[in-house]
Amino acid sequence: MNDTAAVKTLKFFVTTARTVNTDNKLKEYRALCDNANYPCTWIITHDLSVELLMDLKNTPYYLAHGYLEDLALQIPPSARVVKSANWKKLLRVVGLSLEEASALAYRLMAQF
């Protein structure tokens, strides 16, 4: 199975690590995404909340401002889209439950 097929099959990765460098499996997943030039999505479970990240850095894709506004209307009221300095290539949604994050990850990755 090539890298793109592997990433498409996996869809997203769930971790408790706050940074990529503290989870070797997450590092492997990120490398797989980078090699495939495919979006990389992972869910981080914290003690009190869950956040979803989608990294588009090694892809030709980027996030448009209107897309983020539309997404903000589709997520639960308890969640919010965090707009960082590199928001065009990194989507971050905080305040989700694990089920909400999983459903959102499937929906996001179905677009690719």
C-alpha positions in Angstrom: 0.0 0.0 0.0 1.4 3.4 -0.9 1.5 6.4 1.4 -1.5 8.1 0.0 -3.7 4.9 0.2 -2.5 4.4 3.8 -3.4 7.9 4.9 -6.8 7.7 3.1 -7.5 4.4 4.9 -6.5 5.8 8.3 -8.4 9.1 7.9 -7.2 10.6 11.3 -5.1 9.8 14.3 -6.0 10.1 18.0 -3.4 10.9 20.6 -3.1 12.2 24.2 0.2 14.0 23.3 0.2 17.7 23.4 3.1 18.0 20.8 4.0 15.8 17.8 7.4 15.1 19.2 6.1 13.2 22.3 4.2 10.5 20.3 6.2 8.3 18.0 3.1 6.9 16.3 1.9 10.5 15.6 5.4 11.3 14.1 5.1 8.3 11.8 1.6 9.3 10.8 2.8 12.9 10.1 5.7 11.5 8.0 3.3 9.3 6.1 1.1 12.4 5.3 4.1 14.5 4.3 5.4 11.8 2.0 2.0 11.5 0.4 1.5 15.3 0.2 -1.9 14.6 1.8 -3.7 16.4 4.6 -2.9 15.2 8.0 -5.7 15.2 10.7 -5.3 14.3 14.3 -7.3 14.5 17.5 -5.7 15.4 20.8 -7.5 14.3 23.9 -6.8 16.4 27.0 -8.1 16.0 30.5 -11.0 18.3 30.0 -11.4 18.8 26.3 -10.6 17.5 22.9 -9.1 19.4 19.9 -8.9 18.6 16.3 -6.0 19.7 14.0 -5.7 19.4 10.3 -2.4 20.2 8.7 -2.2 21.1 5.0 1.4 22.3 5.0 2.7 19.7 2.4 -0.3 19.9 0.2 -1.4 22.3 -2.5 -4.5 23.0 -0.5 -5.2 25.9 1.9 -8.1 27.1 4.0 -10.1 30.2 2.9 -11.5 32.7 5.4 -15.0 31.9 4.2 -14.5 28.2 4.8 -13.5 28.9 8.4 -16.6 31.0 8.9 -18.8 28.3 7.5 -17.2 25.6 9.6 -17.7 27.7 12.7 -21.4 27.6 12.0 -21.4 23.8 11.7 -19.6 22.9 14.9 -21.3 22.6 18.3 -21.7 25.9 20.3 -19.2 24.7 22.9 -16.5 24.4 20.2 -14.6 27.1 18.4 -12.2 27.5 15.5 -8.8 28.9 16.6 -7.2 31.1 14.0 -3.5 31.1 14.3 -0.7 32.9 12.4 -0.6 30.0 9.9 -4.4 29.5 9.7 -4.4 29.0 5.9 -2.4 25.7 6.4 -3.4 24.6 9.9 -7.0 24.1 11.1 -7.5 23.9 14.8 -10.9 23.3 16.5 -11.1 23.2 20.3 -13.9 22.4 22.8 -15.1 19.3 21.1 -16.1 15.9 22.6 -14.3 12.9 21.2 -17.4 11.9 19.2 -17.8 15.4 17.8 -14.1 15.5 16.8 -14.2 12.1 15.2 -17.3 13.0 13.2 -15.7 16.3 12.1 -12.5 14.6 11.1 -14.4 12.1 8.9 -16.3 14.9 7.3 -13.2 17.0 6.7 -11.1 14.1 5.3 -14.0 13.0 3.0 -13.3 16.2 1.0 -9.9 14.9 -0.1 
